[in-house]
Amino acid sequence: MFFEVVCLNSNPNIGLLKKLRFYREIQHSDRVHYRKTVNQQDDFLQPCFIIPEGVITHQNNPRVFNLYAKQALHNKCPFKSAEWLSNEIRNVLLHLAENRQPVSFAYAEMFEHLPEVSILAGNMRQQDFYIDFGKRYVITSHSTQI
């Protein structure tokens, strides 16, 4: 899987991406694109379901997760699906978005399918979820896994 983060070239927290071994892919005059190849086993990003009590992932409750996944295949799951970002990448994204710094991200299973990422200002701290390219990402640290 490929994960891409776009932020301003002047963002003071870019070093956090380098610590996570993101590499600089494209640099424009005002923004920079960082990419990283991740495996599904890395827990960098996991599918999850959002229920009233919190978030269900395969790692924390495989039986219930598999039940919801089967229901989702038939469009019968009563809960929204999302992507659970690891605490590590979620914290980096939130630091990049400090002081309303514009930041955006995307991922795809194949490099050719990685959507073009644009920068959206100030959206990371305003809500529990960041929705882009038809995917819902859980980004706030107060969302809990159960």
Order of alpha helices (4+ residues) and beta strands (2+ residues): beta-alpha-beta-beta-beta-beta-alpha-beta-alpha-beta-beta-beta
